[in-house]
């Protein structure tokens, strides 16, 4: 366990976890990082890791993609059209896309970025054994880490994160959604 916080953002589906996370990332990026001195991190390497974003077609959410924050590479990990025995919330799951995009995004950011972002540790991503293993590895490193966590999942990875001594788990609610990014930003400083 290190001195740098591991901050878990949790909440119900569509509560705004990813939006809160993105606001924190924007605030940190605008400042040029959390280390005010000219550190070893080039400005483009302040924040690294993996983001999830909805796949929208004709104004409708039809799936989710994982995105490498540093490279912009995308992989559709869940989609209505994916033919899979493993379906969650009406989406077929393709864990190979998490392995192809998400796992290297996290690996490349460990020790190479100032802050690690993992959005989201949840139903789609934990289907990838590689993802579960790389998140466990990342959490062993003493670097500020912000994760979004599925609220109700009982997956062992999520339970382990919630039990960590160095983890602060914060829930997004309609009441605190606007102020939470500032609180997290302060915790990361």
Phi and psi restraints in degrees (value plus and minus 20) as a CYANA .aco file:
   2 UNK   PHI    -125.7   -85.7
   2 UNK   PSI    -187.3  -147.3
   3 UNK   PHI    -112.9   -72.9
   3 UNK   PSI     -36.3     3.7
   4 UNK   PHI    -102.7   -62.7
   4 UNK   PSI     117.0   157.0
   5 UNK   PHI     -92.8   -52.8
   5 UNK   PSI     129.5   169.5
   6 UNK   PHI    -132.1   -92.1
   6 UNK   PSI      91.4   131.4
   7 UNK   PHI    -128.8   -88.8
   7 UNK   PSI     100.5   140.5
   8 UNK   PHI    -122.0   -82.0
   8 UNK   PSI     105.9   145.9
   9 UNK   PHI    -123.0   -83.0
   9 UNK   PSI     100.7   140.7
  10 UNK   PHI    -145.7  -105.7
  10 UNK   PSI     150.7   190.7
  11 UNK   PHI     140.4   180.4
  11 UNK   PSI     150.7   190.7
  12 UNK   PHI     -86.9   -46.9
  12 UNK   PSI     140.2   180.2
  13 UNK   PHI     -73.7   -33.7
  13 UNK   PSI     118.3   158.3
  14 UNK   PHI      44.1    84.1
  14 UNK   PSI       1.4    41.4
  15 UNK   PHI     -98.9   -58.9
  15 UNK   PSI     -36.2     3.8
  16 UNK   PHI      89.6   129.6
  16 UNK   PSI       0.7    40.7
  17 UNK   PHI     -77.5   -37.5
  17 UNK   PSI     -71.1   -31.1
  18 UNK   PHI     -86.6   -46.6
  18 UNK   PSI     -54.4   -14.4
  19 UNK   PHI     -86.9   -46.9
  19 UNK   PSI     -61.7   -21.7
  20 UNK   PHI     -81.8   -41.8
  20 UNK   PSI     -66.7   -26.7
  21 UNK   PHI     -77.7   -37.7
  21 UNK   PSI     -67.5   -27.5
  22 UNK   PHI     -82.1   -42.1
  22 UNK   PSI     -58.0   -18.0
  23 UNK   PHI     -83.3   -43.3
  23 UNK   PSI     -62.2   -22.2
  24 UNK   PHI     -82.5   -42.5
  24 UNK   PSI     -65.5   -25.5
  25 UNK   PHI     -80.1   -40.1
  25 UNK   PSI     -63.2   -23.2
  26 UNK   PHI     -82.2   -42.2
  26 UNK   PSI     -63.3   -23.3
  27 UNK   PHI     -82.0   -42.0
  27 UNK   PSI     -64.8   -24.8
  28 UNK   PHI     -87.0   -47.0
  28 UNK   PSI     -62.8   -22.8
  29 UNK   PHI     -84.9   -44.9
  29 UNK   PSI     -60.5   -20.5
  30 UNK   PHI     -81.5   -41.5
  30 UNK   PSI     -53.5   -13.5
  31 UNK   PHI    -101.3   -61.3
  31 UNK   PSI     -28.9    11.1
  32 UNK   PHI      59.3    99.3
  32 UNK   PSI       5.2    45.2
  33 UNK   PHI      89.5   129.5
  33 UNK   PSI     159.2   199.2
  34 UNK   PHI    -114.6   -74.6
  34 UNK   PSI     -40.7    -0.7
  35 UNK   PHI    -109.5   -69.5
  35 UNK   PSI      91.4   131.4
  36 UNK   PHI     -89.8   -49.8
  36 UNK   PSI     -43.8    -3.8
  37 UNK   PHI     -99.0   -59.0
  37 UNK   PSI     143.7   183.7
  38 UNK   PHI     -93.2   -53.2
  38 UNK   PSI      78.7   118.7
  39 UNK   PHI    -113.3   -73.3
  39 UNK   PSI    -187.2  -147.2
  40 UNK   PHI     -96.5   -56.5
  40 UNK   PSI     -20.6    19.4
  41 UNK   PHI    -119.1   -79.1
  41 UNK   PSI     100.7   140.7
  42 UNK   PHI     -84.1   -44.1
  42 UNK   PSI     132.7   172.7
  43 UNK   PHI     -74.4   -34.4
  43 UNK   PSI     -53.7   -13.7
  44 UNK   PHI     -96.1   -56.1
  44 UNK   PSI     -26.3    13.7
  45 UNK   PHI    -131.9   -91.9
  45 UNK   PSI       3.9    43.9
  46 UNK   PHI     -87.3   -47.3
  46 UNK   PSI     -69.4   -29.4
  47 UNK   PHI    -139.7   -99.7
  47 UNK   PSI     112.5   152.5
  48 UNK   PHI    -159.1  -119.1
  48 UNK   PSI     153.5   193.5
  49 UNK   PHI     104.3   144.3
  49 UNK   PSI    -165.7  -125.7
  50 UNK   PHI    -150.7  -110.7
  50 UNK   PSI     114.9   154.9
  51 UNK   PHI    -132.8   -92.8
  51 UNK   PSI     134.3   174.3
  52 UNK   PHI    -131.7   -91.7
  52 UNK   PSI     121.3   161.3
  53 UNK   PHI    -160.2  -120.2
  53 UNK   PSI     129.1   169.1
  54 UNK   PHI     -89.4   -49.4
  54 UNK   PSI     127.6   167.6
  55 UNK   PHI    -117.4   -77.4
  55 UNK   PSI      97.3   137.3
  56 UNK   PHI    -129.7   -89.7
  56 UNK   PSI     108.3   148.3
  57 UNK   PHI    -151.0  -111.0
  57 UNK   PSI     107.2   147.2
  58 UNK   PHI      33.4    73.4
  58 UNK   PSI      21.0    61.0
  59 UNK   PHI      53.4    93.4
  59 UNK   PSI      -9.2    30.8
  60 UNK   PHI    -143.5  -103.5
  60 UNK   PSI     120.5   160.5
  61 UNK   PHI     -96.3   -56.3
  61 UNK   PSI      96.5   136.5
  62 UNK   PHI    -137.2   -97.2
  62 UNK   PSI     -20.7    19.3
  63 UNK   PHI     156.3   196.3
  63 UNK   PSI    -191.1  -151.1
  64 UNK   PHI    -158.3  -118.3
  64 UNK   PSI     120.9   160.9
  65 UNK   PHI    -136.1   -96.1
  65 UNK   PSI     127.2   167.2
  66 UNK   PHI    -119.8   -79.8
  66 UNK   PSI     121.9   161.9
  67 UNK   PHI    -149.2  -109.2
  67 UNK   PSI     111.9   151.9
  68 UNK   PHI     -97.5   -57.5
  68 UNK   PSI      96.2   136.2
  69 UNK   PHI     -80.8   -40.8
  69 UNK   PSI     -57.3   -17.3
  70 UNK   PHI     -96.4   -56.4
  70 UNK   PSI     -58.2   -18.2
  71 UNK   PHI    -125.0   -85.0
  71 UNK   PSI     -38.6     1.4
  72 UNK   PHI      61.1   101.1
  72 UNK   PSI     -22.4    17.6
  73 UNK   PHI     -81.4   -41.4
  73 UNK   PSI     121.0   161.0
  74 UNK   PHI    -143.2  -103.2
  74 UNK   PSI     130.7   170.7
  75 UNK   PHI    -163.6  -123.6
  75 UNK   PSI     109.0   149.0
  76 UNK   PHI    -100.8   -60.8
  76 UNK   PSI      92.2   132.2
  77 UNK   PHI    -118.5   -78.5
  77 UNK   PSI     -37.4     2.6
  78 UNK   PHI    -168.5  -128.5
  78 UNK   PSI     111.8   151.8
  79 UNK   PHI    -178.8  -138.8
  79 UNK   PSI     128.1   168.1
  80 UNK   PHI     -77.7   -37.7
  80 UNK   PSI     -53.7   -13.7
  81 UNK   PHI    -105.5   -65.5
  81 UNK   PSI     -29.0    11.0
  82 UNK   PHI     -92.4   -52.4
  82 UNK   PSI     102.6   142.6
  83 UNK   PHI    -107.0   -67.0
  83 UNK   PSI      85.0   125.0
  84 UNK   PHI    -163.8  -123.8
  84 UNK   PSI     123.6   163.6
  85 UNK   PHI     -85.2   -45.2
  85 UNK   PSI     -48.4    -8.4
  86 UNK   PHI    -110.5   -70.5
  86 UNK   PSI      84.0   124.0
  87 UNK   PHI    -139.8   -99.8
  87 UNK   PSI     114.9   154.9
  88 UNK   PHI    -150.7  -110.7
  88 UNK   PSI     108.5   148.5
  89 UNK   PHI      33.5    73.5
  89 UNK   PSI      12.8    52.8
  90 UNK   PHI      63.8   103.8
  90 UNK   PSI     -19.3    20.7
  91 UNK   PHI    -124.7   -84.7
  91 UNK   PSI     118.3   158.3
  92 UNK   PHI     -98.6   -58.6
  92 UNK   PSI     121.7   161.7
  93 UNK   PHI    -125.1   -85.1
  93 UNK   PSI     115.8   155.8
  94 UNK   PHI    -143.7  -103.7
  94 UNK   PSI      68.0   108.0
  95 UNK   PHI     -83.2   -43.2
  95 UNK   PSI     -39.8     0.2
  96 UNK   PHI     -85.7   -45.7
  96 UNK   PSI     -47.5    -7.5
  97 UNK   PHI     -91.9   -51.9
  97 UNK   PSI     -55.4   -15.4
  98 UNK   PHI     -84.5   -44.5
  98 UNK   PSI     -61.1   -21.1
  99 UNK   PHI     -84.4   -44.4
  99 UNK   PSI     -59.2   -19.2
 100 UNK   PHI     -94.9   -54.9
 100 UNK   PSI     -59.7   -19.7
 101 UNK   PHI    -127.7   -87.7
 101 UNK   PSI     -71.7   -31.7
 102 UNK   PHI     -88.7   -48.7
 102 UNK   PSI     -65.7   -25.7
 103 UNK   PHI     -82.2   -42.2
 103 UNK   PSI     -69.8   -29.8
 104 UNK   PHI     -84.1   -44.1
 104 UNK   PSI     -52.6   -12.6
 105 UNK   PHI     -80.2   -40.2
 105 UNK   PSI     -62.6   -22.6
 106 UNK   PHI     -92.5   -52.5
 106 UNK   PSI     -66.1   -26.1
 107 UNK   PHI     -77.1   -37.1
 107 UNK   PSI     -66.3   -26.3
 108 UNK   PHI     -87.5   -47.5
 108 UNK   PSI     -42.5    -2.5
 109 UNK   PHI    -107.8   -67.8
 109 UNK   PSI     -42.9    -2.9
 110 UNK   PHI     -82.9   -42.9
 110 UNK   PSI      97.2   137.2
 111 UNK   PHI      58.7    98.7
 111 UNK   PSI     -30.3     9.7
 112 UNK   PHI    -126.3   -86.3
 112 UNK   PSI     -28.3    11.7
 113 UNK   PHI    -146.1  -106.1
 113 UNK   PSI     141.9   181.9
 114 UNK   PHI     -97.1   -57.1
 114 UNK   PSI     -58.5   -18.5
 115 UNK   PHI    -152.9  -112.9
 115 UNK   PSI     116.1   156.1
 116 UNK   PHI    -122.1   -82.1
 116 UNK   PSI     111.1   151.1
 117 UNK   PHI    -136.0   -96.0
 117 UNK   PSI     111.3   151.3
 118 UNK   PHI    -150.7  -110.7
 118 UNK   PSI      83.5   123.5
 119 UNK   PHI    -145.1  -105.1
 119 UNK   PSI      84.6   124.6
 120 UNK   PHI    -158.2  -118.2
 120 UNK   PSI     125.7   165.7
 121 UNK   PHI    -107.3   -67.3
 121 UNK   PSI      81.5   121.5
 122 UNK   PHI    -181.4  -141.4
 122 UNK   PSI    -182.1  -142.1
 123 UNK   PHI     -75.8   -35.8
 123 UNK   PSI     -60.8   -20.8
 124 UNK   PHI     -96.6   -56.6
 124 UNK   PSI     -64.9   -24.9
 125 UNK   PHI     -94.3   -54.3
 125 UNK   PSI     -54.1   -14.1
 126 UNK   PHI     -91.9   -51.9
 126 UNK   PSI     -24.8    15.2
 127 UNK   PHI     -91.0   -51.0
 127 UNK   PSI     -35.8     4.2
 128 UNK   PHI    -116.3   -76.3
 128 UNK   PSI      96.6   136.6
 129 UNK   PHI     -81.6   -41.6
 129 UNK   PSI     -58.2   -18.2
 130 UNK   PHI     -81.1   -41.1
 130 UNK   PSI     -60.3   -20.3
 131 UNK   PHI     -83.6   -43.6
 131 UNK   PSI     -68.1   -28.1
 132 UNK   PHI     -76.6   -36.6
 132 UNK   PSI     -64.6   -24.6
 133 UNK   PHI     -87.7   -47.7
 133 UNK   PSI     -60.6   -20.6
 134 UNK   PHI     -91.0   -51.0
 134 UNK   PSI     -52.7   -12.7
 135 UNK   PHI     -86.9   -46.9
 135 UNK   PSI     -62.9   -22.9
 136 UNK   PHI     -79.6   -39.6
 136 UNK   PSI     -63.2   -23.2
 137 UNK   PHI     -82.5   -42.5
 137 UNK   PSI     -65.9   -25.9
 138 UNK   PHI     -80.6   -40.6
 138 UNK   PSI     -58.4   -18.4
 139 UNK   PHI     -89.7   -49.7
 139 UNK   PSI     -35.6     4.4
 140 UNK   PHI     -98.0   -58.0
 140 UNK   PSI     -36.6     3.4
 141 UNK   PHI    -107.4   -67.4
 141 UNK   PSI     119.8   159.8
 142 UNK   PHI    -105.7   -65.7
 142 UNK   PSI      58.6    98.6
 143 UNK   PHI    -160.3  -120.3
 143 UNK   PSI     127.3   167.3
 144 UNK   PHI     -77.7   -37.7
 144 UNK   PSI     110.3   150.3
 145 UNK   PHI    -152.9  -112.9
 145 UNK   PSI     111.9   151.9
 146 UNK   PHI    -138.9   -98.9
 146 UNK   PSI     105.4   145.4
 147 UNK   PHI    -145.2  -105.2
 147 UNK   PSI     125.5   165.5
 148 UNK   PHI    -120.4   -80.4
 148 UNK   PSI     116.4   156.4
 149 UNK   PHI    -141.9  -101.9
 149 UNK   PSI     112.0   152.0
 150 UNK   PHI     -81.8   -41.8
 150 UNK   PSI     110.8   150.8
 151 UNK   PHI     -86.7   -46.7
 151 UNK   PSI     -62.7   -22.7
 152 UNK   PHI    -121.3   -81.3
 152 UNK   PSI     -26.0    14.0
 153 UNK   PHI     -83.3   -43.3
 153 UNK   PSI     118.3   158.3
 154 UNK   PHI    -125.2   -85.2
 154 UNK   PSI      -4.0    36.0
 155 UNK   PHI     -78.3   -38.3
 155 UNK   PSI     118.9   158.9
 156 UNK   PHI     -73.5   -33.5
 156 UNK   PSI     -55.1   -15.1
 157 UNK   PHI     -81.5   -41.5
 157 UNK   PSI     -67.4   -27.4
 158 UNK   PHI     -85.1   -45.1
 158 UNK   PSI     -59.6   -19.6
 159 UNK   PHI     -84.2   -44.2
 159 UNK   PSI     -59.4   -19.4
 160 UNK   PHI     -84.8   -44.8
 160 UNK   PSI     -61.3   -21.3
 161 UNK   PHI     -83.0   -43.0
 161 UNK   PSI     -65.4   -25.4
 162 UNK   PHI     -82.1   -42.1
 162 UNK   PSI     -49.1    -9.1
 163 UNK   PHI    -107.1   -67.1
 163 UNK   PSI     -28.2    11.8
 164 UNK   PHI     -83.1   -43.1
 164 UNK   PSI     122.0   162.0
 165 UNK   PHI     -88.1   -48.1
 165 UNK   PSI     -51.2   -11.2
 166 UNK   PHI    -114.7   -74.7
 166 UNK   PSI      -8.6    31.4
 167 UNK   PHI    -119.1   -79.1
 167 UNK   PSI     117.9   157.9
 168 UNK   PHI    -135.1   -95.1
 168 UNK   PSI      97.7   137.7
 169 UNK   PHI    -122.6   -82.6
 169 UNK   PSI     101.8   141.8
 170 UNK   PHI    -140.6  -100.6
 170 UNK   PSI     112.0   152.0
 171 UNK   PHI    -118.5   -78.5
 171 UNK   PSI     112.6   152.6
 172 UNK   PHI    -102.3   -62.3
 172 UNK   PSI     107.4   147.4
 173 UNK   PHI    -149.8  -109.8
 173 UNK   PSI     143.8   183.8
 174 UNK   PHI     -77.8   -37.8
 174 UNK   PSI     -50.1   -10.1
 175 UNK   PHI     -93.4   -53.4
 175 UNK   PSI     -61.1   -21.1
 176 UNK   PHI    -122.2   -82.2
 176 UNK   PSI     -21.3    18.7
 177 UNK   PHI     -73.8   -33.8
 177 UNK   PSI     -60.7   -20.7
 178 UNK   PHI     -93.6   -53.6
 178 UNK   PSI     -51.9   -11.9
 179 UNK   PHI    -113.3   -73.3
 179 UNK   PSI     -41.4    -1.4
 180 UNK   PHI     -76.2   -36.2
 180 UNK   PSI     -61.4   -21.4
 181 UNK   PHI     -77.5   -37.5
 181 UNK   PSI     -56.5   -16.5
 182 UNK   PHI     -89.2   -49.2
 182 UNK   PSI     -58.8   -18.8
 183 UNK   PHI     -84.1   -44.1
 183 UNK   PSI     -65.4   -25.4
 184 UNK   PHI     -84.6   -44.6
 184 UNK   PSI     -63.0   -23.0
 185 UNK   PHI     -76.3   -36.3
 185 UNK   PSI     -62.9   -22.9
 186 UNK   PHI     -85.6   -45.6
 186 UNK   PSI     -61.3   -21.3
 187 UNK   PHI     -83.8   -43.8
 187 UNK   PSI     -54.0   -14.0
 188 UNK   PHI     -95.5   -55.5
 188 UNK   PSI     -49.0    -9.0
